């Protein structure tokens, strides 16, 4: 009988394996985040890895333990893996917070910086009940499915509904004064509904709404997003004005229905752009028509022409071309999917409503992210 001797792994090999383990909330290697406290390797190949958790009672501690164990177990010569968890000190969390903010200890809104490559869309409507939130969620999921890095800030503080529609089950985790947002279907999301008990109402006035939006934008660690969607409350109130102040480069998406009455109200929401100097990316007409499931005939339940009317009016008001981006038909599955947390663009992508939403999302994602103002890693020869 012959026996082969396998040498014990080195600390460098184990470190390389750990570099492939990402923190499940920050989505960066735990080695890069300073979360590996210690590596101890015994002569028999057993390895003990001590890991710093960002907060006590981390909800994803089991995920971290499992992924560290799997990564280290794959290293040649490892016979057994033991993971010990500890918690970062306040000083360590502050250092991590500063690191994640690119060395800036003072909170700032990354999307407002001239170097930001994130395209921000503020989804607005003149009145409630036009399906603005369901459109926002399905656009976000469609963009994420196409490979984009996407986030949603549920800025409808009083009528927050995005977490349910997106099917978010996780809760935000706080690292020092930075908030790690949960995600679902590849979309990061933050909402005031994640910080209230049950279905309790939010009873705030303007300054509190302003501060909440600022925290969503500055205190949440969004990472490197391609697209950020803000689901605004209906109308032209405090939040819409605050968005213009915090994110002057944000583009408006105006959602309306075919009804002329709804279209007139939507015009007012879009016309706000002339005062805030924001660009209107386009108009989306929701609930445009009903498709007969038997013959395919279109029935205009709520009339017709509302979206075209709004687009034409905003073109005239702003002096810039405002396109009608799409007309989304009525579909009971769109409502059902929103109630169940299963967006229609994923559950039935071939349906007329999902196909139209996917087409609109593709149109929004066609513009390349500009490199203007960014320093490139080039050096003279």
Secondary structure, 3 states (H helix, E strand, C coil): CCCCCCCCCCHHHHHHHHCCCECCCCCCECCCCCCEEEEEECCCCEEEEEEEECCCCCCCHHHHHHHHHHHHHCCCCCCEEEEEEEECCHHHHHHHHHHHCCCCCCCCCHHHCCCCCCEEEEEECCCCCCCHHHHHHHHHHHHHHCCCCEEEEECCCCCCCHHHHHCCCCCCEEECCEEECEEECCEEEEEHHHCCCCCCCCCCCHHHHHHHHHHHHHCEECCCCCEEEEECCCCCCHHHHHHHHHCCCCEEEEEEECCHHHHHHHHHHHHHHHHHCCCEEEEEEEEEEEECCCCCCEECCCCCCHHHHHHHHHHHHHCCCCCEEEEEEECHHHHHHHHHCCCHHHHCCCCHHHHHHHHHHHHHCCCCCCCCCCCCCCCCC
